């Protein structure tokens, strides 16, 4: 018998045991933040809509509005 956390039954799953879309839609994510380790990495992130955070060189952010409709 597998041990499961007491609240495991509260997490909606589909027939295969994967999370249902409703569960994924309830995650509260405001942005994705990354640290570019090189100029090439920074250019990569900028190409995909990330913006460099003011006062934090090398730290880039993609707001939720850019990725919320992808799932």
VENVEN-V998717 format. One record per helix or strand of 2 or more residues. SS is the DSSP state (A for helix, B for strand). FROM is the first residue (numbers start at 0). TO is the last residue. If there is no record, write none. Layout:
ss = {SS	SS}
from = {FROM	FROM}
to = {TO	TO}
This chain:
ss = {A	A	B	A	B	B	A}
from = {7	20	30	38	50	58	63}
to = {9	24	34	46	51	62	66}
